[in-house]
């Protein structure tokens, strides 16, 4: 939408941008309450990201499953991911006012997404996250790491990592992998409990 040659932001875009910016204050509140640890840098394929954590989320080994992706220095153009355990920080993640959510309650957070901003609420994981593709900043906020399922510990940040990789033209696959003695590799994709691991063994 344009008026007199200038772009005009929609109401939804204004609300989404405001919501995203509010989370910076949420991160700063978390840091003030539980402290901040040094950034940790990672690289997967042609994508880099750095975790900037408040409290103990990074330090207590929550991201051990991606330790093999760790690098000493950040890549150029790396994503900056701000992380904290919301319960540990005494609940700092900011929810938008209900009058902006069209009465959708449980599903309103994804409705705040725009072309630049993606907002995810994975209630079954007790997890909220958001990213800004132009600023290359993202948030990863478990409601409480004490109650999150083991599948998220085993593969943290899957939604964000999949988005980061999509931006570079890659797609994550749920699969088993086999390499034989000649160095040939085989990928066995499939849904859960379809026999991928059994076949690989």
N, C-alpha and C positions, 0 to 999 in steps of 0.2 A: 504494500500500500504506500502510495506517495502523494504528497501534497506540495505544490509549487516546487517540484523538482527535488524535494528533500524527503528521505525515508521517514515514515511515521511508525513508531513501534506500536504493536498491538498491546491491548491490556494484558493478554497472557504473557507476552514477552517481558513486559515491565515487571509483572509479578514474579516470573521465573528468575529474572536477573536479580531482583531484590532478595528473593529467597536464597539464591546462591551466595550473594554477598553476605547475608546474615550468618552463614555458616563459618565465615572467617572469624566473626566475633565469637561464635560457639567454640572454635578451635582455640582462640586466645583465652577464653574463659577456662577451657580445659587445661591449658598450659599453666595458667595462674593457680589452679587448684592442685594439680598433680605433677607439675614440672614438665620439662621437655628433654627428649634424648636426641643425640646427634643423628643427622640424616643418614639413611642407609640406601645405597644405590644398586640398581639391578638393570640387567639388559636381557631381553628375550627377542630373538631374531633381530630385526632392525629397529626395535623399539626400546627406549630406556625410560625408567621411572625411578623416582626417589621417594622413600617413605620418610615423612616428617611426623614423628609421633609425640603425643602428649601422654605422660604417664608411662605405664609399664607394658603397653600393648606390644611394642616392638621388642623391648628388652627381654620379656619373659618367653621368648622363643615361639611366639604365635606364628611367625612367618618362616619357620624352620623348613617347611615343605618347598620353599622356593630359594633356599640358601644357595643351591647350585647356580642360580642366575646372578648372584651377587658380584659386583665389580667395585674396583677401588674408587673410580671417579665417574661422575655422571656423563652420559652421552650428551652431545649437543641436541637441544630440542627435547630433552627428557620431560616427561610428565612429572608434576609435583603432586604427591598424594598425601593428604593430611589425615592422620589416623588417630583414633583414641577409643578407649572402652568407655561408653557413655555412662554406665553405672559407676565405674571407678571415679569418673570426673563429676559425679553427682548430676547427671542428665543435663548436658549443655546443648545437644543438637536441637535446633530450632524448627518447630513445625509451623507451617503457614497458618494464618487465621482462617477459620472455617468459612468465612464469607467469601474467601477467594477460591474455595474448593468445590463450589457448586453442589454442596451437600453429598459428595461422593464418598466421604469418610475413608474407608479402608483403601480405596484405590485412587485417592486424590493425588498422591505424590507423583505417579507417572504422568498425570495430566498437566503437571508443571513443566514438562519437557518441551523444548523448542528446537529449532535447527541447531543452535549453538549449545544448548544445555540439555543434558539427559539426567533425569532423576529416577532412582530405583528404590523401591521399598520391598524387600523380600521378607515378608512377615514370618514365613516358615523357618527362616534362619535368624530372625531377630536382628535384621541388618538394614541399615539405610546407607545409601551412597548416591553421589551426584558427581557430575563432571562438566567441565566447560571446555569444549573442543577448541575454541579460539585462544583461551588463556592457558590451555594445557594444565589445568589444575583440577584435582579430583578429591573427593572425601570418601573415606571408608570408615563407617562407624557402627560397630556391633552394639546392640543395646546392653548386652552383658556377656563377656566371654565365658562366664561360669555356666551359662545355660545354652550356649550355641552348640549345635550338633557336630559330631566328629567329622562329618563330610566337609564342613567349612574349614576346620583345622587342617585337614588333609590337602585341601586345594583352595587356599584363601584368595579372595578378590577375583574369582572367575569372571564375574560380570564385567568388571573394569578391565581386566587383562584382555578379555575377548574384544571389548570395544577398542582398546589401544591397538591391538593387532589388526582389527578390521580397518582402521584408519590407514594402515600401511599395506592393505591388500591381502592380509592373511586371515585364515579362519581356524579357530581351535576345533579339534575333533575329539569325540569321546570314543577311544579305541584302545586296543591292545597292540603292542608292537613286538615283532620278532626279527632277529638278525641271525642268519645262518653262518656257517663256517666260511663260506665264500664271500661274505660281506654283503649279501643281498638282504634287503630289508622288506618286511611285509607289514602293512597296517590293516588291522581288523576292526573297522568301525561297527558300531551297533548300539542299540538301546541297552539300558541296564538289565542285568540278568539274562542276556541273550546268549551267553556262553563264550564271550571273547577271551576271558582269562583262562578258562578251561581249555579252550582250543589252543591258546598260546603255550600252555604247559604241556 
